[in-house]
Amino acid sequence: MWYLENDNREKIINLARKNKTPFYLYHIPTLQKEIDKYKNVFGSYNVDLLYAVKANFNKAILKIIRNNGFGADVVSGWELKRVIDCGFKKISFSGVGKTDDEIILAIKNKIYFINIESFEEFERIKYFSEKLKIKTSISVRINPDVDINSHNYITTAKKYSKFGVDFKTAFEIYTTTQKSPYLDIKAIHFHLGSQIFSSKPYEIALKKIITFLDDLKKKGIHINIIDIGGGWGVKEGNQSKGHKKLFNVLKPYLKNYKFILEPGRSIVASSGVLVTKVLYRKKVYDKYIVIVDAGMNNLIRPSLYGVYHPIINLSSKSNKSVLLDIAGPVCESSDFFARNIRFPLPERDDILIIASCGAYGYSMSSNYNLRPFTAEYLIY
Ligand SMILES: Cc1ncc(COP(=O)(O)O)c(C=O)c1O
């Protein structure tokens, strides 16, 4: 990985000695490699790539992604404003709780399509499109009831998930849309969740969608754009792989349908690290607890999902391991980055990196305990 290469190691240590820690650091050549994997596999087919902005909304990163021909998938009015500012052209808008203001913003900007997540939301979109006399393109987010074998909190398309609608409701939305002069049926959508490592769930969901589209055809509704969402996984400490497996799911249908993908994590995860400094060590019976200056307010994934992001001490070469935990300074018992790992005991002021933080790192951070948001730096 890029952060283990000698010159990058030096750069990170220098940055950490000269600037306030913690901070996020992104390696742009790695980001470009991840982008290229999608372009190489899907680029010459009828596929639109809409980057899921929620994973990382840093403006410089967004511009790089946009310059590579991606559109954007957003989940709030604020994300929508940002991607418009950054020059994205094709924009989809998902999310279960769009407010009137957010709906109006999307309608006025005539975005690629709004992904509808409930019948009542559909009624608001219909009402405002008719009131403003602007034709709005819509897509319905289906909940196809498919498990992905991932953490419960990032599984989004099981029977009682809050996202999307069932096929019956979708049918009602599409047939009502057909009758409105201010609504245009653009696509159909599903998003199964995150950290998916098998193409099987996509295959199962897609089959259900195709059957549904055949039913709609009988009612004179022809949809030829299928948005399969994001979710392709990346193991912490690794780069993404296996895009061809995802392509193979779409391949039999490419003759008849255009596809949309909304990758987030697999584009940005491997290019980012969180750089932090060791504040204190304390011995607790038979092990140590190492306190660093980054906390769960900077990176919540370990506390929220119990995920381990590989941690590397860049400033020490010691390899005599002890049993230890690595914790942040936040006043919560869940503020841990590692528990019971064997790791060389760091010195105070050592520089550690927490790897694979390019996705859902900074973008999920908060200023809990009134701790400030961090800086973000880029290596080109
Ligand atoms: C609607 C939608 N599309 C795409 C994504 C991106 O998922 P991932 O970052 O796992 O690729 C998400 C993430 O939760 C999402 O909610």
The ligand as a Gaussian input file, in Angstrom:
#p B3LYP/6-31G(d) Opt

LIG

0 1
 C      -28.100000       4.978000      -2.329000
 C      -26.669000       4.648000      -2.143000
 N      -25.898000       4.471000      -3.240000
 C      -24.589000       4.183000      -3.130000
 C      -23.970000       4.038000      -1.900000
 C      -22.508000       3.734000      -1.844000
 O      -22.189000       2.555000      -1.211000
 P      -20.662000       2.107000      -1.095000
 O      -19.919000       3.255000      -0.525000
 O      -20.668000       0.933000      -0.217000
 O      -20.216000       1.799000      -2.503000
 C      -24.731000       4.200000      -0.737000
 C      -24.103000       4.007000       0.581000
 O      -24.640000       3.699000       1.562000
 C      -26.117000       4.522000      -0.863000
 O      -26.871000       4.712000       0.227000

